[in-house]
Amino acid sequence: MRRLVRWLHHWGTSLPGLLRPPDRTTAFLRYGLERTLHDGAAAETSALALELGMISSAVADRDVEKRLADAQRRVTDILEDLRKVGSMIYPPVLATTGLGPGLHAVAEGRGLRLRLDLPSTELGAEARSRTGLLVADHFQTLRPGSVVRVRVRGRRLVRVRITDQQPGGAMPRERRAVLRCA
Amino acid sequence: MRVAIAEDGALFREGLVLLLEAAGHEVAGCFADGDALIAAVATDPVDVAILDIRMPPGPDGGLTTAERVRALRPDTGILLLSHYAETHYLTRVLEIGAERIGYRLKERIAGVRVLGDTLDRISAGEIVIEPALAQRLVRGGASQDGSPLASLSERETDVLRLMAEGRANNAIAGELFISAKAVEKHIAAIFTKLGLPGDATVHHRRVLAVLAYLQARRIDGSGG
């Protein structure tokens, strides 16, 4: 019995697992949410930081100046949190530039070492978005310092293979996904 | 200093105008997209153009507008602002130019002094990089196993971080309370330890070499 458990555990970690890609509606919704956050709360909080800076320049009282500096620091912390949330909803470089730079940016933010193998011809908008979110979401589950290889093939039927090795000599793991795109 | 702004967020745009005026600068024009700024700068040159990266035209219109400003008016300084500090945007910024250019987080220039310092440095021909991004690049590179960055002393790491922000020798010396001669010595040691090519005495080449090295290390660990 113990041998069977060991065998199942071994094959469970070495056989490729399947990842569930986000559907088209989810990808579109996530794009919209990040934009709302960026153009709404983040933009208004950045404007608030400017206003605090303006008030600070007109104040002569040391105590008030210190309190304004504290408030500005808190605003900066809030923006840092908004940045993290926004990046997880829809990575900004993926939104503005594309799949390769977008995934490199997410990997960098997570402290991962990425080897990326993409098709020679650029994917369509839907495939780029859904594939990018699928891989970026998986990156969020990996420990910093992990080495991760991502291979993407196909155009309408996109096949994704992610191999990762977490630091500390762990067994490499493989994940796969197939996306049917319009 | 005469400044033009292109930013699609009305609140931030208005706040920036007030802050620039409080800092004693003249706002020559204020626009909601890059095309309008280009049309204005073509007839009325400014010292520095401040551009939001994520604004029309296109998803990263600030970057394409910056390219057009640089082609149209090579002497105009460019400050790109963003809600995000990303090395991808930094790479794009450095492709546009290695002099009279800067990339900073929006909320980090929210003070008369810091905004004035950023614009002065750009106007003087320097590259200005968001300190939070420079720090992330240095830390990330140093945390990798076997990285030559780990062999740098604490002082050398501080100097490297300030170099990655685009700081000149005198500014680094002032920040760390050491002499300019000591800064030169640390920079020579950093270049030797990291095996960086190029002339460490030419400011912008030195900054580019350091940033290229750090970006390569951070992204796939293959740099150096």
Interface residues (C-beta under 8 A of the other chain):
Chain A: H38 D39 A42 A43 E44 T45 S46 A47 A49 L50 E51 L52 G53 M54 S56 S57 A58 Q72 V75 T76 L79 L82 R83 G86 S87 P92 V93 A95 T96 T97 P101 H104 A105 A107 E108 G111 R113 L114 R115 P144 G145
Chain B: G9 L11 F12 E14 G15 L16 L18 L19 A22 A23 I53 R54 P59 D60 H83 Y84 E86 T87 H88 Y89 L105 K106 E107 R108 A110 G111 V112 L115 G140 S143 Q144 D145 R218 I219 D220 G221
